[in-house]
Amino acid sequence: MADAPAPRAIFQKARQFFEPEGRYMQAKSAGVYPYFRPIEVAEGTRAVINGKEVIMAGSNNYLGLTNHPAVVEAAQAAIEKYGSGCTGSRFLNGTLDLHLELEARLARFMGKEACVLFSTGYMTNQGVIQSLAGRGDLIFSDKDNHACIVAGTQVSAAETVRFRHNDMAHLRMLLEKHSTERPEAGKLIVTDGVFSMSGTIAQVPELVALAEEFGAGLMLDDAHAVGVVGPGGKGTAAHFGLTDRADLTTGTFSKSFASLGGFVVGSHEVIEYIRHSASAHIFSASMPPANVATVLACLDILEAEPWRLERLNAIADRMREGYRSLGFNVWSSQTPIIPVVIGDQMTSLAFWNDLLKEGVFVNPVVPPAVPRGQSLMRTSYMATHTDEELDEILAIFQRVGVKHGIITEDGKPGHLVSGHGDARGEAVPPSMGR
Ligand SMILES: Cc1ncc(COP(=O)(O)O)c(C=O)c1O
């Protein structure tokens, strides 16, 4: 008889994942596991989950364009004309006239010389960092940057130095130290323009000044800023009137632009270099035609209907104020991303399930995406939410918040929840430390 095959050590992690004391099995057995829930119908501010209609307050569809008739029609027309996919990389057989049109349009929109598309926002950040920062270079990266920036620093041959979240004094100290030790190294400062969990805006004026003082390139990831922040939705550099002084801005089409894909804008020279050297661009198939046409249609609507941006920001102000007056801690959100801090992880999952039962879908965020004891409900809004929907969301949060002791009925923070509920007193997001 043949010997039993040797156990595969490589799969040990997967076996451990299913151990009863692990977080996955605990959430499953408590009946509060919240992830990968299939959405059966998605109609902008409404969704059907498990046969029940709920208000969607957990998407990144900021301008409410995913179901807009002109957007859907543009996507359908692009499929009719070009087919369903490009079946190749931009470098070879995957460049359509439509890709070039979108690149030119985005460069103009963002006020920069040139643009290059990638097939997702994730690949954009990863690809830009990998192509620009090579052996001997230094990357200065905010500790709370998105996972795809972290991935970019990991695939890059450069050395990465992480500065404390949004801490400009710490960044200066690190720039001084490393510039003295390695004066010849090329330097890149990279940060989320809007932080995806806290909804706070990066300190672009200080970042620009530091980049100029130390001769570093500055890269802003505006995934949650384009179509949301700044005049006309042109992002965080434009918000501060600093478009000319921020070297590179990246963005995604999976949020305001109701599609899938990503882009980077900057000077002609740097963008052409990235186009010819980022492996995520060269060795991966290009954005399908319908995705590109969707973004072009969204840009038309964004420019023709400024009310969407105004409404979105008015909604964000109203909801932040609404949560605060109920007694919730929303950290220092400045955008339509509004975190509602719950504290303990298992309480957060139960809280999330109660919200869903009552009729609102949000995103539960637990460690390691946030520090221990600071689990939260990440809520986010669309220009198309009605006042009635917003009032209902707040009413549901109040009921569930009182039930779990996170707030009191008269609008105060409640008693501490089990575990590490101490985070509720904090107005400023601590570093996620990812
Ligand atoms: C800050 C940030 N950057 C980049 C991305 C990646 O974008 P995409 O979904 O297009 O890959 C995301 C998406 O979650 C994000 O939040």
The ligand as an SDF file (V2000), in Angstrom:
LIG
                    3D

 16 16  0  0  0  0  0  0  0  0999 V2000
   -7.8980   54.4790   -1.2680 C   0  0  0  0  0  0  0  0  0  0  0  0
   -8.1160   53.4250   -2.3220 C   0  0  0  0  0  0  0  0  0  0  0  0
   -7.2190   53.2940   -3.3080 N   0  0  0  0  0  0  0  0  0  0  0  0
   -7.3680   52.3690   -4.2740 C   0  0  0  0  0  0  0  0  0  0  0  0
   -8.4360   51.5040   -4.2780 C   0  0  0  0  0  0  0  0  0  0  0  0
   -8.5300   50.4360   -5.3360 C   0  0  0  0  0  0  0  0  0  0  0  0
   -9.4880   50.7360   -6.2770 O   0  0  0  0  0  0  0  0  0  0  0  0
  -10.1500   49.6180   -7.2100 P   0  0  0  0  0  0  0  0  0  0  0  0
  -11.3790   49.1630   -6.5280 O   0  0  0  0  0  0  0  0  0  0  0  0
  -10.4190   50.3430   -8.4830 O   0  0  0  0  0  0  0  0  0  0  0  0
   -9.1660   48.5350   -7.4130 O   0  0  0  0  0  0  0  0  0  0  0  0
   -9.4040   51.6100   -3.2980 C   0  0  0  0  0  0  0  0  0  0  0  0
  -10.5790   50.7150   -3.3070 C   0  0  0  0  0  0  0  0  0  0  0  0
  -11.0160   50.1920   -2.3380 O   0  0  0  0  0  0  0  0  0  0  0  0
   -9.2400   52.5860   -2.2810 C   0  0  0  0  0  0  0  0  0  0  0  0
  -10.1310   52.7070   -1.2860 O   0  0  0  0  0  0  0  0  0  0  0  0
  1  2  1  0
  2  3  1  0
  2 15  2  0
  3  4  2  0
  4  5  1  0
  5  6  1  0
  5 12  2  0
  6  7  1  0
  7  8  1  0
  8  9  2  0
  8 10  1  0
  8 11  1  0
 12 13  1  0
 12 15  1  0
 13 14  2  0
 15 16  1  0
M  END
$$$$
